[in-house]
Amino acid sequence: MQEEGNEVADRKRVLILCTGNSCRSQMAQGWVNHLLGGRWEAHSAGTRPADRVHPLAVRAMAEVGVDISGGVPTPVARHLDAAWDLVITVCDSAKETCPLFPRPVEQIHVSFPDPSEVAGSEAERMAAFRAVRDDIRARLIPELERRP
């Protein structure tokens, strides 16, 4: 589908990486596609993908009107041959183990804590997911908005 002015065709492609592709990268992908979908097409992957998107990540994003319930953690290897305008690592572990991409691509690192590692009551754990969700919006979205 191509919109007037080639808006869809002109979108830049960003791959967002974390370790499990179950929390941070899924939330970041959701934010980018929700807020910047006219300019950016976001995908996400993990260096060691989990078996599912974390339910608290799904819930936290649903609270702000972003549906990531259909997300499926995928290995970064599936995305290596694709053409990307930008690769963003959102956790320190993914930055350290990020593979080499065969095509030239700019890579940046914007680190967020892993909310799935927070122990405590469900309310405390949910607060951690909300904090990371909001931090991703506050720091990652402006980074992409600044880019031409």
matplotlib code that plots the C-alpha trace (Angstrom):
import matplotlib.pyplot as plt

x = [0.0, 1.4, -0.1, 0.0, 3.5, 5.0, 4.7, 4.5, 7.3, 9.5, 9.3, 12.6, 13.1, 14.3, 15.2, 15.1, 17.0, 17.1, 17.9, 14.6, 12.5, 9.7, 9.6, 11.7, 12.1, 8.4, 7.3, 9.7, 8.4, 4.8, 5.6, 7.4, 4.7, 2.0, 3.5, 5.8, 4.2, 4.0, 7.8, 9.2, 8.5, 9.7, 10.5, 12.1, 14.2, 16.2, 19.7, 18.2, 14.4, 11.9, 9.0, 6.4, 5.9, 5.7, 2.1, 2.9, 4.5, 1.3, -0.8, 1.4, 1.1, -2.6, -3.0, -1.8, -3.7, -0.9, -1.7, 1.4, -0.5, 0.2, 4.0, 6.1, 9.7, 12.1, 15.8, 17.9, 19.4, 16.1, 16.6, 20.3, 19.8, 17.1, 17.8, 17.7, 18.1, 18.8, 19.4, 18.8, 19.9, 17.8, 19.7, 23.4, 23.5, 22.1, 24.7, 27.5, 26.2, 24.8, 25.8, 27.4, 25.0, 26.1, 24.8, 26.0, 23.6, 23.8, 23.6, 22.8, 22.4, 19.7, 19.6, 16.6, 16.4, 14.7, 11.3, 10.9, 13.8, 11.9, 10.6, 7.8, 4.0, 2.2, 1.6, 5.4, 6.2, 3.5, 5.0, 8.4, 6.8, 5.0, 8.2, 10.1, 7.2, 7.2, 11.0, 11.1, 8.5, 10.4, 13.9, 13.5, 10.8, 12.6, 15.7, 13.8, 11.8, 15.1, 16.2, 15.3]
y = [0.0, 3.3, 6.6, 10.0, 11.4, 8.0, 8.3, 4.6, 3.9, 6.6, 5.3, 4.5, 1.0, 0.5, -2.8, -2.6, -5.3, -6.5, -9.9, -11.7, -9.6, -9.9, -6.5, -3.5, -4.0, -5.0, -1.9, 0.3, -1.3, -0.6, 3.0, 3.7, 2.2, 3.9, 7.4, 7.6, 5.0, 7.6, 8.1, 4.9, 1.2, -0.6, -4.3, -6.0, -9.0, -10.6, -12.0, -14.8, -14.6, -15.7, -17.9, -15.1, -11.4, -10.7, -10.3, -7.3, -5.5, -6.2, -4.9, -1.8, -0.8, -1.5, 1.1, 3.7, 2.4, 0.5, -3.1, -5.4, -8.6, -10.0, -9.7, -12.8, -12.8, -13.5, -14.1, -11.3, -13.8, -13.6, -9.9, -9.8, -9.7, -7.1, -3.5, -1.3, 2.4, 2.1, -0.6, 0.3, -1.8, -1.1, -3.3, -3.5, -7.3, -6.9, -4.2, -6.5, -9.4, -7.6, -9.4, -7.8, -6.8, -7.7, -4.3, -1.0, 0.3, 3.0, 1.5, 3.3, 2.3, 3.6, 1.4, 0.7, -1.5, -4.9, -4.7, -8.4, -8.7, -6.7, -8.8, -8.0, -7.8, -7.6, -3.9, -3.4, -5.3, -3.5, -0.2, -1.3, -2.0, 1.3, 3.2, 1.5, 2.1, 5.8, 6.1, 4.5, 7.0, 9.9, 9.0, 6.8, 8.6, 12.0, 10.3, 9.2, 12.4, 14.3, 12.3, 13.4]
z = [0.0, -1.0, 0.3, -1.4, -1.4, -0.9, 2.9, 3.5, 1.0, 2.5, 6.1, 7.7, 9.2, 12.7, 14.4, 18.2, 20.1, 23.7, 25.2, 25.4, 23.0, 25.6, 27.4, 26.5, 22.7, 22.4, 24.3, 22.2, 19.0, 20.1, 20.9, 17.7, 15.5, 17.5, 17.7, 14.7, 12.3, 9.5, 9.5, 11.1, 10.7, 13.8, 14.3, 17.3, 18.1, 20.8, 21.2, 23.3, 22.7, 25.3, 24.5, 24.8, 25.3, 29.0, 30.1, 32.2, 29.2, 27.3, 30.1, 30.7, 27.0, 26.8, 29.6, 27.2, 24.2, 22.5, 21.7, 21.7, 22.5, 19.0, 19.5, 19.1, 20.4, 17.4, 17.2, 15.7, 13.2, 11.3, 10.7, 9.8, 6.0, 6.0, 5.1, 8.2, 8.6, 12.3, 14.9, 18.5, 21.4, 24.5, 27.1, 27.9, 27.3, 23.7, 23.0, 24.0, 22.0, 19.0, 15.9, 12.9, 10.2, 6.7, 5.4, 6.7, 9.4, 12.1, 15.6, 18.8, 22.3, 24.7, 27.8, 30.0, 33.1, 32.7, 34.5, 34.5, 37.0, 39.6, 42.5, 44.8, 44.7, 41.4, 42.1, 42.5, 39.4, 37.4, 38.6, 37.2, 33.8, 33.8, 34.7, 31.8, 29.4, 30.2, 30.1, 26.6, 25.4, 27.1, 25.7, 22.6, 20.8, 20.8, 19.5, 16.5, 16.1, 15.8, 12.8, 9.3]

ax = plt.figure().add_subplot(projection="3d")
ax.plot(x, y, z, "-o")
ax.set_aspect("equal")
plt.show()
